[in-house]
Amino acid sequence: MAELFAREFPVWHMVVRGTVVYWFLLLVFRFVLRRDVGSMGVADLLFVVLVADAASNAMQGEYKSINDGLVLLATLVAWNFGLDWLSYRFAAVARFLEPQPEVLVRHGRVVRKAMKREMITMEELEGKLREAGVEALSEVRIARLEGDGKLSVFKVDRFGR
């Protein structure tokens, strides 16, 4: 029974392991998979995935002790809370963690550079515009790809503005 709660690795080892994995995956999600996340924030999705994996390992016995899994989970929780707190307090941290909106259509014209940069095809854009009730590009004043991957569409009003 005592070995169930004994630690196989020193606490600092688990903290370093959790920290390295968290930051590696955060950077991958932020800079490589930026727009493929959907409506959850990058850090939120990362946190859910890592906590699920760490909890699974702790529960299934991949670690020889429950405490090793708990230390890793506590490290992930601390990083997630810390980054949320820093994002709330400092705009620079928030800008680093979440991509800024990207204008894809301005005054009925597609911004090709932005489309290329975000690797979005015309077919994908047109599909999203149809979902927003847009039949023709000329109806769009601004269409922005938000940091969470959603498309915000502002239509030309009935006075042509």
C-alpha positions as CSV (number, residue, x, y, z in Angstrom):
1,M,0.0,0.0,0.0
2,A,2.8,2.4,0.8
3,E,4.3,2.0,-2.7
4,L,1.0,3.2,-4.2
5,F,1.8,6.7,-2.8
6,A,5.6,6.6,-3.0
7,R,7.2,8.8,-5.6
8,E,9.3,7.1,-8.3
9,F,10.9,10.4,-9.4
10,P,11.9,13.4,-7.4
11,V,9.3,16.2,-7.4
12,W,11.6,18.6,-9.4
13,H,11.9,15.9,-12.1
14,M,8.2,15.8,-12.6
15,V,7.9,19.6,-12.5
16,V,10.6,20.0,-15.2
17,R,9.0,17.2,-17.3
18,G,5.6,18.8,-17.1
19,T,7.0,22.3,-17.8
20,V,8.9,21.2,-20.9
21,V,6.0,19.3,-22.4
22,Y,3.6,22.2,-21.7
23,W,5.7,24.8,-23.3
24,F,6.7,22.7,-26.3
25,L,3.0,21.9,-27.0
26,L,1.9,25.5,-26.3
27,L,4.4,26.8,-28.9
28,V,3.4,24.2,-31.4
29,F,-0.3,25.0,-31.1
30,R,0.3,28.7,-31.1
31,F,2.6,29.0,-34.1
32,V,2.1,25.9,-36.2
33,L,-1.6,25.0,-35.7
34,R,-2.8,28.5,-35.0
35,R,-6.2,28.5,-36.7
36,D,-7.1,24.8,-36.5
37,V,-8.2,24.9,-32.9
38,G,-11.8,25.9,-33.2
39,S,-13.5,27.9,-30.5
40,M,-11.3,27.0,-27.5
41,G,-8.3,29.0,-26.8
42,V,-4.9,27.4,-27.6
43,A,-3.9,27.2,-23.9
44,D,-7.3,25.8,-22.9
45,L,-7.1,23.0,-25.5
46,L,-3.5,22.2,-24.6
47,F,-4.4,22.1,-20.9
48,V,-7.3,19.7,-21.5
49,V,-5.2,17.3,-23.6
50,L,-2.3,17.3,-21.2
51,V,-4.4,16.9,-18.1
52,A,-6.3,14.0,-19.7
53,D,-3.0,12.3,-20.6
54,A,-1.4,12.9,-17.2
55,A,-4.5,11.8,-15.3
56,S,-4.7,8.7,-17.5
57,N,-1.1,7.8,-16.8
58,A,-1.6,8.4,-13.1
59,M,-4.8,6.3,-12.9
60,Q,-3.6,3.4,-15.2
61,G,-0.3,2.9,-13.4
62,E,2.0,4.2,-16.1
63,Y,3.6,5.9,-13.1
64,K,4.4,3.6,-10.2
65,S,2.8,6.0,-7.8
66,I,-0.2,8.2,-7.7
67,N,1.9,11.1,-6.3
68,D,4.0,11.3,-9.5
69,G,0.9,11.8,-11.6
70,L,-0.4,14.4,-9.0
71,V,2.8,16.4,-9.2
72,L,2.6,16.4,-13.0
73,L,-1.0,17.5,-12.9
74,A,-0.3,20.2,-10.3
75,T,2.5,21.5,-12.6
76,L,0.1,21.7,-15.6
77,V,-2.6,23.4,-13.5
78,A,0.0,25.9,-12.2
79,W,1.2,26.8,-15.8
80,N,-2.4,27.1,-17.1
81,F,-3.5,29.3,-14.2
82,G,-0.3,31.4,-14.4
83,L,-0.6,32.0,-18.1
84,D,-4.3,32.9,-17.7
85,W,-3.4,35.4,-14.9
86,L,-0.5,36.9,-17.0
87,S,-2.8,37.2,-20.0
88,Y,-5.4,39.0,-18.0
89,R,-2.8,41.4,-16.4
90,F,-0.5,42.0,-19.4
91,A,-1.7,42.6,-23.0
92,A,1.6,41.6,-24.4
93,V,1.3,38.1,-22.9
94,A,-2.3,37.8,-24.3
95,R,-1.1,38.9,-27.8
96,F,1.7,36.2,-27.6
97,L,-0.7,33.4,-26.6
98,E,-3.6,34.2,-28.9
99,P,-3.3,35.3,-32.5
100,Q,-4.7,38.7,-33.5
101,P,-7.7,38.8,-35.9
102,E,-6.7,38.7,-39.6
103,V,-8.8,40.6,-42.1
104,L,-9.6,38.2,-45.0
105,V,-12.1,40.4,-46.9
106,R,-12.2,44.2,-46.9
107,H,-14.9,46.2,-48.8
108,G,-15.9,43.2,-50.9
109,R,-12.3,42.3,-51.9
110,V,-10.4,39.3,-50.8
111,V,-7.1,40.1,-49.0
112,R,-4.9,37.5,-50.9
113,K,-1.8,37.9,-48.6
114,A,-3.9,37.1,-45.5
115,M,-5.5,34.1,-47.2
116,K,-2.2,32.8,-48.2
117,R,-0.6,33.4,-44.8
118,E,-3.5,31.6,-43.1
119,M,-3.6,28.9,-45.8
120,I,-7.3,29.3,-46.4
121,T,-8.7,28.5,-49.8
122,M,-11.4,30.5,-51.6
123,E,-13.8,27.6,-51.3
124,E,-13.3,27.5,-47.5
125,L,-13.8,31.3,-47.2
126,E,-16.9,31.2,-49.4
127,G,-18.3,28.3,-47.3
128,K,-17.8,30.3,-44.1
129,L,-19.4,33.4,-45.7
130,R,-22.4,31.4,-46.8
131,E,-22.8,30.2,-43.2
132,A,-22.9,33.9,-42.2
133,G,-25.7,34.5,-44.7
134,V,-23.5,36.2,-47.3
135,E,-24.3,35.4,-51.0
136,A,-21.7,37.7,-52.7
137,L,-18.4,39.2,-51.7
138,S,-19.8,42.6,-52.5
139,E,-22.1,42.3,-49.4
140,V,-19.0,42.1,-47.1
141,R,-17.6,45.2,-45.5
142,I,-15.1,43.3,-43.3
143,A,-14.6,39.6,-42.7
144,R,-12.0,38.7,-40.0
145,L,-10.5,35.4,-39.0
146,E,-10.6,35.7,-35.2
147,G,-7.9,34.2,-32.9
148,D,-10.2,31.3,-32.0
149,G,-10.6,30.3,-35.7
150,K,-14.1,31.7,-36.2
151,L,-14.9,34.1,-39.0
152,S,-16.6,37.4,-38.0
153,V,-18.5,39.0,-40.9
154,F,-19.7,42.6,-41.0
155,K,-22.0,43.3,-44.0
156,V,-22.4,46.5,-45.9
157,D,-25.5,48.2,-44.5
158,R,-28.4,49.2,-46.6
159,F,-26.9,52.7,-47.2
160,G,-23.8,51.1,-48.8
161,R,-21.5,51.7,-45.7
